[in-house]
């Protein structure tokens, strides 16, 4: 815990009621977590406004309150004259500014890499984390796969699925700096960018993967979604751009003022790949780096992951690593959990897990598994209760005709009715009542159902938000383990299935 004197007029443009400085231990945005000497920043959450919890924060020991409701802050200052109340125009920006200040601007001492895009953020981050650490650049990562230092996954609590809130980011970066690490990779979602969680970080590199419809329940339009992601590049010295992305690449290439490297497979680019061949052992291809070819093999799967690999290579090049240095560590590159994850067990059929929960991601994983030999392909797809309902039928449109059996289920239902979510997905099929289309409302049961359909030599592809440790049901994050669900099937049900087949 820190204990830093903060002189508020040097940090904020706003009105100060009470003392002009305080020794601040930490900054919080949840009044329940406030402790003695903390600053509490009132931000609007999904359901509640932080201004409603000022009293609770004070009772828990907060000595500084930052908000945007002047009359309320002034009123509280008449009762608590030893506490500082600061009225600012925008509390989320203030949250990021104060967090950075308290932790002594840790991002300034690290090589910072922001990765944004609809799909591929986690895979690019994982590939890059693996490459840089193997190149002896001690690197940490913050994102959907968790918070990792240069050696292992840490115990830092992650309050949101991908990009943490500003105080959590700076707390982690402060920890990285104390460990004398060199670099940090931050998955940068459009919502996080809009909510100013990254406001005080001046990135050394920003990476663009792609742009397809997602989070429209938050942004409203595709243009607003794109412009949110574009903002990341306004705070970066250099850019890595996917030339194959028709939605965002052209505008980025035209407007970005710093150093820029392009990568791609279909369109001309500084870094590209051709002659791509995928097997169960990985992918072979010719890597072209700034006009020079290198024939290589990497333990990655699918053309879309070759693109993600190119993004990671581009960052390494921007950091000054040579082709020979990069290629020397490719053989040990690691993919993140739940991304084309092949399950190793004794089942007579193959099981692959993938996080695909957007139509674009689903198309890419279905295209990738077609290069793997199998008898029949059984695919589980899901509708996400917490996301834009318009996306649900698109999942069916993508899957139809690409699998022998399709099981439809639900992820992260929240308060949505599971049957309605499934019905939305089914609307995307030309023949929703076809015998090869099955509906199962709960993910666990849907997985077991898919396994029941499988026979020797088949491939079962389980897609959706199955990893991450929980499912959002109502307002609760209910613990969930995909691997445990799989293990339960083979411990409790598979033997019975075999016995029935043999009888």
C-alpha positions as CSV (number, residue, x, y, z in Angstrom):
1,X,0.0,0.0,0.0
2,X,1.3,3.5,-0.9
3,X,0.9,6.7,1.1
4,X,1.5,9.5,-1.3
5,X,0.8,13.2,-0.8
6,X,-1.5,14.5,-3.6
7,X,-1.8,18.2,-4.2
8,X,-5.1,18.4,-6.0
9,X,-4.7,21.7,-7.8
10,X,-1.7,20.2,-9.6
11,X,-3.7,17.2,-10.8
12,X,-7.3,18.3,-11.4
13,X,-9.1,21.1,-13.1
14,X,-12.1,21.5,-10.9
15,X,-13.5,22.9,-7.6
16,X,-11.9,21.8,-4.3
17,X,-13.9,21.8,-1.1
18,X,-11.9,21.3,2.0
19,X,-8.1,20.6,2.3
20,X,-6.2,21.1,-0.9
21,X,-4.0,18.0,-0.4
22,X,-4.1,14.6,1.3
23,X,-1.9,11.7,1.9
24,X,-3.7,9.0,-0.1
25,X,-3.1,5.3,0.3
26,X,-5.0,4.0,-2.6
27,X,-7.8,4.9,-5.0
28,X,-11.1,3.0,-5.2
29,X,-14.3,3.2,-7.2
30,X,-16.3,0.7,-5.0
31,X,-17.2,2.3,-1.6
32,X,-17.2,-1.1,0.0
33,X,-13.5,-1.4,-0.7
34,X,-12.6,2.0,0.8
35,X,-10.2,1.9,3.7
36,X,-8.4,4.4,5.9
37,X,-6.6,7.1,3.8
38,X,-8.2,6.1,0.5
39,X,-9.6,8.3,-2.2
40,X,-13.0,7.3,-3.5
41,X,-14.0,8.3,-7.0
42,X,-17.7,8.4,-7.9
43,X,-18.3,6.7,-11.2
44,X,-21.5,5.6,-12.8
45,X,-21.7,1.8,-13.0
46,X,-24.1,-0.4,-14.9
47,X,-26.7,-0.2,-12.1
48,X,-25.7,2.5,-9.6
49,X,-24.0,5.9,-9.5
50,X,-21.1,6.2,-7.1
51,X,-22.4,9.5,-5.7
52,X,-25.0,7.4,-3.8
53,X,-22.2,5.8,-1.8
54,X,-20.2,8.8,-0.6
55,X,-21.3,8.3,3.0
56,X,-20.3,4.7,3.0
57,X,-16.9,5.5,1.6
58,X,-16.3,8.1,4.3
59,X,-17.4,5.8,7.1
60,X,-14.9,3.2,5.7
61,X,-12.1,5.7,6.1
62,X,-11.8,7.6,2.7
63,X,-10.2,11.0,3.1
64,X,-10.8,12.2,-0.4
65,X,-14.0,12.1,-2.5
66,X,-14.0,12.9,-6.2
67,X,-17.2,13.4,-8.1
68,X,-19.0,15.5,-10.7
69,X,-22.1,16.6,-8.7
70,X,-21.0,20.0,-7.2
71,X,-23.9,20.6,-4.9
72,X,-23.7,17.2,-3.3
73,X,-20.0,17.4,-2.8
74,X,-20.3,20.9,-1.3
75,X,-23.0,19.7,1.1
76,X,-20.9,16.9,2.3
77,X,-17.9,19.2,2.8
78,X,-19.9,21.2,5.4
79,X,-20.2,18.1,7.5
80,X,-16.7,16.7,7.0
81,X,-14.3,19.6,6.9
82,X,-11.2,17.3,7.3
83,X,-12.0,15.5,4.0
84,X,-11.2,16.8,0.6
85,X,-14.1,16.9,-2.0
86,X,-13.1,17.6,-5.6
87,X,-15.6,18.3,-8.3
88,X,-14.3,17.4,-11.8
89,X,-15.9,17.4,-15.2
90,X,-15.4,13.7,-15.9
91,X,-14.8,11.3,-13.0
92,X,-13.4,8.4,-15.1
93,X,-10.6,10.5,-16.4
94,X,-9.9,11.7,-12.8
95,X,-9.9,8.0,-11.7
96,X,-7.1,7.2,-14.2
97,X,-5.2,10.4,-13.4
98,X,-5.2,9.7,-9.6
99,X,-4.4,6.0,-10.0
100,X,-1.4,6.8,-12.2
101,X,-0.2,9.5,-9.8
102,X,-0.5,7.3,-6.7
103,X,1.5,4.6,-8.3
104,X,4.2,7.0,-9.7
105,X,3.2,6.6,-13.3
106,X,4.4,3.0,-13.7
107,X,3.6,2.8,-17.4
108,X,6.3,5.4,-18.1
109,X,9.0,2.9,-17.0
110,X,7.7,0.0,-19.1
111,X,7.5,-0.6,-22.8
112,X,3.7,-0.6,-23.2
113,X,1.8,-2.5,-26.0
114,X,-1.9,-2.0,-26.4
115,X,-3.8,-4.7,-28.5
116,X,-7.3,-3.8,-29.8
117,X,-9.7,-5.5,-32.2
118,X,-12.9,-7.5,-32.2
119,X,-11.2,-10.9,-32.5
120,X,-7.7,-12.0,-31.8
121,X,-6.7,-9.7,-29.0
122,X,-6.0,-12.5,-26.5
123,X,-4.2,-14.7,-29.0
124,X,-2.0,-11.9,-30.3
125,X,-1.2,-11.0,-26.7
126,X,-0.4,-14.6,-25.8
127,X,1.9,-15.1,-28.8
128,X,3.7,-11.8,-28.1
129,X,4.0,-12.6,-24.4
130,X,5.6,-15.9,-25.3
131,X,8.0,-14.5,-27.9
132,X,9.2,-11.5,-25.8
133,X,9.8,-13.6,-22.7
134,X,11.7,-16.2,-24.7
135,X,13.7,-13.3,-26.2
136,X,14.6,-12.3,-22.6
137,X,12.4,-9.2,-22.6
138,X,10.7,-9.7,-19.3
139,X,7.0,-9.0,-20.2
140,X,3.7,-9.1,-18.4
141,X,0.2,-9.3,-19.8
142,X,-3.3,-8.1,-18.8
143,X,-6.4,-9.4,-20.5
144,X,-9.0,-12.0,-21.0
145,X,-6.6,-14.8,-20.1
146,X,-5.8,-13.2,-16.8
147,X,-2.9,-11.1,-15.4
148,X,0.5,-12.6,-15.9
149,X,3.9,-11.5,-14.8
150,X,6.9,-12.7,-16.7
151,X,6.8,-16.2,-15.1
152,X,3.2,-17.1,-14.2
153,X,-0.4,-16.1,-13.8
154,X,-0.8,-13.8,-10.8
155,X,-3.4,-13.7,-8.1
156,X,-4.6,-10.2,-8.9
157,X,-8.4,-10.0,-8.8
158,X,-9.9,-9.2,-12.2
159,X,-13.1,-7.2,-11.8
160,X,-13.9,-7.1,-15.5
161,X,-13.3,-9.8,-18.1
162,X,-10.6,-8.1,-20.3
163,X,-9.3,-4.6,-19.6
164,X,-9.2,-3.8,-15.8
165,X,-10.4,-0.5,-14.4
166,X,-7.7,2.2,-14.2
167,X,-6.6,1.7,-10.5
168,X,-6.3,-2.1,-11.1
169,X,-4.2,-1.5,-14.3
170,X,-1.8,0.9,-12.5
171,X,-1.5,-1.4,-9.5
172,X,-0.5,-4.3,-11.8
173,X,2.0,-2.1,-13.7
174,X,3.5,-0.9,-10.4
175,X,4.0,-4.6,-9.5
176,X,5.7,-5.2,-12.8
177,X,8.0,-2.3,-12.2
178,X,8.9,-3.5,-8.7
179,X,9.8,-6.9,-10.3
180,X,12.1,-4.9,-12.7
181,X,10.2,-6.2,-15.7
182,X,10.6,-4.5,-19.1
183,X,7.3,-4.5,-20.9
184,X,3.5,-4.8,-20.5
185,X,0.9,-6.0,-23.0
186,X,-2.6,-4.7,-22.3
187,X,-5.6,-6.0,-24.2
188,X,-7.5,-2.8,-24.9
189,X,-11.3,-3.1,-25.5
190,X,-13.4,-0.5,-27.1
191,X,-15.4,-0.1,-23.9
192,X,-12.3,0.3,-21.8
193,X,-11.1,3.0,-24.1
194,X,-14.4,4.8,-24.0
195,X,-14.5,4.6,-20.2
196,X,-11.0,6.2,-19.9
197,X,-9.4,3.2,-18.2
198,X,-6.3,3.7,-20.3
199,X,-6.4,7.5,-20.4
200,X,-3.0,8.2,-18.8
201,X,-1.0,5.5,-20.6
202,X,1.2,6.6,-23.6
203,X,1.6,3.4,-25.5
204,X,4.8,2.6,-27.3
205,X,2.9,0.4,-29.7
206,X,-0.8,-0.1,-30.5
207,X,-1.9,-3.2,-32.4
208,X,-5.0,-3.5,-34.6
209,X,-6.4,-6.9,-35.4
210,X,-9.8,-6.5,-37.1
211,X,-13.2,-4.9,-36.7
212,X,-16.5,-6.8,-37.0
213,X,-19.9,-6.1,-35.3
214,X,-19.6,-6.5,-31.5
215,X,-20.5,-4.5,-28.4
216,X,-23.2,-2.6,-30.3
217,X,-25.4,-2.8,-27.2
218,X,-22.8,-0.4,-25.7
219,X,-21.7,1.7,-28.7
220,X,-24.9,1.9,-30.7
221,X,-23.4,1.9,-34.2
222,X,-20.4,0.4,-36.0
223,X,-19.0,3.8,-36.6
224,X,-19.0,4.6,-32.9
225,X,-17.4,1.2,-32.2
226,X,-14.7,1.9,-34.7
227,X,-14.0,5.4,-33.5
228,X,-13.6,4.1,-29.9
229,X,-10.8,1.7,-31.1
230,X,-9.2,4.5,-33.2
231,X,-8.7,6.5,-30.0
232,X,-6.1,4.0,-28.8
233,X,-3.8,5.0,-31.7
234,X,-4.1,8.7,-30.7
235,X,-2.1,7.8,-27.6
236,X,0.6,5.6,-29.2
237,X,4.0,6.3,-30.7
238,X,3.7,3.5,-33.3
239,X,1.1,1.3,-34.9
240,X,0.8,-2.3,-36.1
241,X,-2.1,-2.6,-38.6
242,X,-3.9,-5.6,-40.2
243,X,-4.0,-4.7,-43.9
244,X,-6.6,-7.4,-44.5
245,X,-9.2,-5.6,-42.4
246,X,-11.6,-3.7,-44.7
247,X,-13.3,-1.8,-41.8
248,X,-10.4,0.0,-40.1
249,X,-7.1,-0.5,-41.8
250,X,-7.4,2.1,-44.5
251,X,-8.4,4.9,-42.1
252,X,-5.6,3.9,-39.7
253,X,-3.0,3.9,-42.4
254,X,-4.1,7.2,-43.7
255,X,-4.5,9.0,-40.4
256,X,-1.7,7.6,-38.1
257,X,1.2,10.0,-37.8
258,X,3.8,7.8,-36.2
259,X,5.8,4.7,-37.3
260,X,3.5,2.1,-38.8
261,X,4.0,-1.5,-39.9
262,X,1.3,-3.4,-41.8
263,X,0.8,-7.2,-41.7
264,X,-1.6,-9.4,-43.7
265,X,-2.2,-12.5,-45.8
266,X,-4.6,-11.3,-48.5
267,X,-3.5,-7.7,-49.0
268,X,0.1,-6.4,-49.7
269,X,1.8,-5.7,-46.4
270,X,5.2,-5.2,-44.8
271,X,4.9,-8.6,-43.0
272,X,2.9,-11.4,-44.7
273,X,2.5,-15.2,-45.1
274,X,1.9,-17.5,-48.0
275,X,1.8,-21.2,-48.7
276,X,-0.1,-21.9,-45.5
277,X,-0.6,-25.6,-44.5
278,X,-2.2,-26.6,-41.3
279,X,-2.1,-30.1,-39.7
280,X,-2.7,-31.5,-36.2
281,X,1.0,-30.7,-35.5
282,X,0.7,-27.0,-36.4
283,X,1.1,-24.8,-39.4
284,X,3.8,-24.4,-42.0
285,X,4.1,-21.3,-44.1
286,X,6.5,-18.9,-45.8
287,X,7.0,-15.8,-43.7
288,X,7.9,-12.6,-45.7
289,X,9.5,-9.9,-43.6
290,X,10.1,-6.6,-45.4
291,X,10.7,-8.4,-48.7
292,X,12.7,-11.4,-47.5
293,X,11.3,-14.9,-47.2
294,X,11.7,-17.5,-44.4
295,X,10.2,-21.0,-44.5
296,X,8.9,-22.0,-41.1
297,X,6.7,-24.1,-38.9
298,X,4.9,-22.9,-35.8
299,X,2.7,-24.8,-33.2
300,X,-0.3,-22.7,-34.1
301,X,-3.5,-23.7,-36.0
302,X,-5.5,-22.0,-38.8
303,X,-4.9,-19.2,-41.2
304,X,-6.5,-16.7,-38.8
305,X,-3.9,-17.6,-36.2
306,X,-1.1,-17.1,-38.7
307,X,-2.5,-13.5,-39.0
308,X,-2.4,-13.2,-35.2
309,X,1.2,-14.5,-35.3
310,X,2.2,-11.9,-37.9
311,X,0.9,-9.2,-35.6
312,X,3.1,-10.4,-32.8
313,X,6.1,-10.6,-35.1
314,X,5.4,-7.1,-36.3
315,X,5.6,-5.8,-32.7
316,X,8.9,-7.6,-32.2
317,X,10.3,-6.0,-35.4
318,X,9.1,-2.6,-34.2
319,X,11.0,-3.3,-30.9
320,X,14.2,-3.9,-32.9
321,X,14.4,-7.7,-32.9
322,X,15.9,-9.3,-36.1
323,X,14.2,-12.0,-38.1
324,X,16.8,-14.5,-36.9
325,X,16.1,-13.7,-33.2
326,X,12.4,-14.0,-33.6
327,X,12.5,-17.2,-35.6
328,X,14.8,-18.7,-32.9
329,X,12.0,-18.8,-30.4
330,X,9.0,-19.6,-32.6
331,X,9.0,-23.3,-31.9
332,X,8.0,-22.8,-28.2
333,X,5.3,-20.2,-28.8
334,X,2.2,-20.7,-26.6
335,X,-1.5,-20.1,-27.4
336,X,-3.9,-18.9,-24.7
337,X,-6.3,-21.2,-23.0
338,X,-9.5,-21.8,-24.9
339,X,-8.1,-20.7,-28.3
340,X,-8.0,-23.7,-30.6
341,X,-7.3,-25.8,-27.5
342,X,-6.9,-29.5,-28.3
343,X,-8.1,-31.5,-25.3
344,X,-5.8,-34.4,-24.5
345,X,-7.8,-37.4,-23.1
346,X,-8.6,-41.0,-24.0
347,X,-11.8,-40.3,-25.9
348,X,-12.1,-42.1,-29.3
349,X,-13.1,-38.7,-30.8
350,X,-11.1,-35.4,-30.9
351,X,-12.2,-32.4,-28.8
352,X,-11.3,-28.8,-29.6
353,X,-12.2,-25.8,-27.6
354,X,-12.4,-22.2,-29.0
355,X,-13.6,-18.9,-27.5
356,X,-15.4,-18.0,-30.8
357,X,-18.5,-16.1,-29.8
358,X,-18.8,-13.7,-32.7
359,X,-19.8,-14.7,-36.3
360,X,-16.4,-13.8,-37.7
361,X,-14.5,-15.8,-35.1
362,X,-16.8,-18.8,-35.6
363,X,-16.3,-18.7,-39.3
364,X,-12.5,-18.7,-38.8
365,X,-12.4,-21.6,-36.4
366,X,-14.8,-23.7,-38.5
367,X,-12.6,-23.0,-41.5
368,X,-9.5,-24.0,-39.6
369,X,-10.8,-27.3,-38.3
370,X,-11.6,-28.4,-41.8
371,X,-7.9,-29.0,-42.3
372,X,-7.9,-31.6,-39.6
373,X,-9.0,-35.2,-40.6
374,X,-12.3,-36.3,-39.0
375,X,-15.3,-38.6,-39.8
376,X,-18.0,-36.2,-38.7
377,X,-17.8,-32.6,-37.3
378,X,-20.0,-31.9,-34.3
379,X,-20.1,-28.2,-33.3
380,X,-21.6,-26.5,-30.3
381,X,-22.5,-22.8,-30.9
382,X,-24.0,-20.4,-28.4
383,X,-26.1,-17.2,-28.1
384,X,-24.8,-14.8,-25.5
385,X,-27.5,-13.4,-23.2
386,X,-25.4,-10.3,-22.3
387,X,-24.6,-9.3,-25.8
388,X,-26.5,-7.7,-28.8
389,X,-29.4,-10.1,-29.7
390,X,-29.0,-9.2,-33.4
391,X,-25.8,-11.2,-33.4
392,X,-27.4,-14.4,-32.3
393,X,-28.9,-15.6,-35.7
394,X,-25.7,-14.7,-37.4
395,X,-24.0,-17.5,-35.5
396,X,-26.4,-20.0,-37.0
397,X,-25.9,-18.5,-40.5
398,X,-22.2,-19.1,-40.2
399,X,-22.4,-22.6,-38.8
400,X,-25.1,-24.0,-41.2
401,X,-23.6,-26.3,-43.8
402,X,-20.2,-26.3,-42.1
403,X,-20.9,-29.2,-39.7
404,X,-22.6,-32.6,-39.6
405,X,-24.3,-31.9,-36.2
406,X,-24.9,-28.5,-34.6
407,X,-25.8,-28.1,-30.9
408,X,-27.2,-24.7,-29.9
409,X,-26.9,-23.5,-26.3
410,X,-26.5,-20.3,-24.2
411,X,-23.6,-18.4,-22.7
412,X,-23.6,-15.7,-20.0
413,X,-27.4,-15.5,-19.9
414,X,-27.5,-12.7,-17.4
415,X,-31.2,-11.9,-17.0
416,X,-32.1,-13.1,-20.5
417,X,-34.5,-16.0,-20.9
418,X,-32.5,-19.0,-22.1
419,X,-35.2,-20.2,-24.5
420,X,-35.4,-16.8,-26.1
421,X,-31.7,-16.7,-26.6
422,X,-31.7,-20.1,-28.3
423,X,-34.8,-19.1,-30.4
424,X,-32.9,-16.1,-31.6
425,X,-30.0,-18.3,-32.7
426,X,-32.3,-20.7,-34.4
427,X,-33.8,-17.9,-36.5
428,X,-30.5,-17.8,-38.5
429,X,-30.9,-21.4,-39.8
430,X,-32.7,-21.9,-43.1
431,X,-34.1,-25.1,-41.7
432,X,-34.1,-24.8,-37.8
433,X,-36.1,-28.0,-37.4
434,X,-33.6,-30.1,-39.3
435,X,-32.6,-33.3,-37.7
436,X,-28.9,-32.3,-37.3
437,X,-29.8,-29.2,-35.3
438,X,-30.2,-29.6,-31.6
439,X,-31.1,-27.2,-28.8
440,X,-29.9,-27.6,-25.2
441,X,-30.4,-24.6,-22.8
442,X,-27.5,-25.1,-20.4
443,X,-23.9,-25.1,-21.6
444,X,-22.9,-28.1,-19.4
445,X,-25.7,-30.3,-20.7
446,X,-25.0,-29.1,-24.3
447,X,-21.4,-30.3,-24.1
448,X,-22.5,-33.7,-22.8
449,X,-25.1,-33.9,-25.6
450,X,-22.5,-33.1,-28.2
451,X,-20.3,-35.9,-26.8
452,X,-23.3,-38.3,-26.9
453,X,-23.6,-37.6,-30.6
454,X,-19.9,-38.3,-31.2
455,X,-18.4,-41.6,-32.4
456,X,-14.9,-42.9,-33.0
457,X,-13.1,-40.6,-35.5
458,X,-15.3,-37.6,-35.0
459,X,-14.3,-34.1,-34.0
460,X,-16.3,-32.2,-31.4
461,X,-15.7,-28.4,-31.6
462,X,-17.0,-26.5,-28.5
463,X,-17.2,-22.8,-29.1
464,X,-18.3,-19.8,-27.0
465,X,-17.4,-18.2,-23.7
466,X,-16.6,-21.4,-22.0
467,X,-13.4,-20.4,-20.3
468,X,-12.8,-17.6,-17.9
469,X,-13.9,-19.3,-14.7
470,X,-17.6,-18.2,-14.5
471,X,-20.9,-17.8,-16.2
472,X,-23.0,-14.6,-15.5
473,X,-26.5,-15.8,-14.4
474,X,-28.8,-13.0,-13.3
475,X,-26.5,-10.6,-11.4
476,X,-24.1,-13.3,-10.2
477,X,-20.8,-14.7,-11.5
478,X,-21.4,-18.4,-11.0
479,X,-18.2,-20.5,-11.0
480,X,-17.8,-22.6,-14.1
481,X,-15.0,-24.8,-15.4
482,X,-15.1,-26.1,-18.9
483,X,-12.5,-28.7,-18.3
484,X,-14.4,-30.0,-15.2
485,X,-17.6,-30.4,-17.3
486,X,-15.6,-32.4,-19.8
487,X,-14.0,-34.5,-17.1
488,X,-17.3,-35.2,-15.5
489,X,-18.7,-36.6,-18.7
490,X,-15.9,-39.1,-19.1
491,X,-16.0,-40.1,-15.4
492,X,-19.7,-40.4,-15.1
493,X,-21.4,-40.9,-18.5
494,X,-19.0,-42.1,-21.1
495,X,-18.6,-45.6,-19.6
496,X,-22.4,-46.0,-19.6
497,X,-22.5,-45.0,-23.3
498,X,-19.8,-47.5,-24.1
499,X,-21.6,-50.2,-22.2
500,X,-24.9,-49.5,-24.1
501,X,-23.0,-49.6,-27.5
502,X,-21.4,-52.9,-26.7
503,X,-24.6,-54.6,-25.4
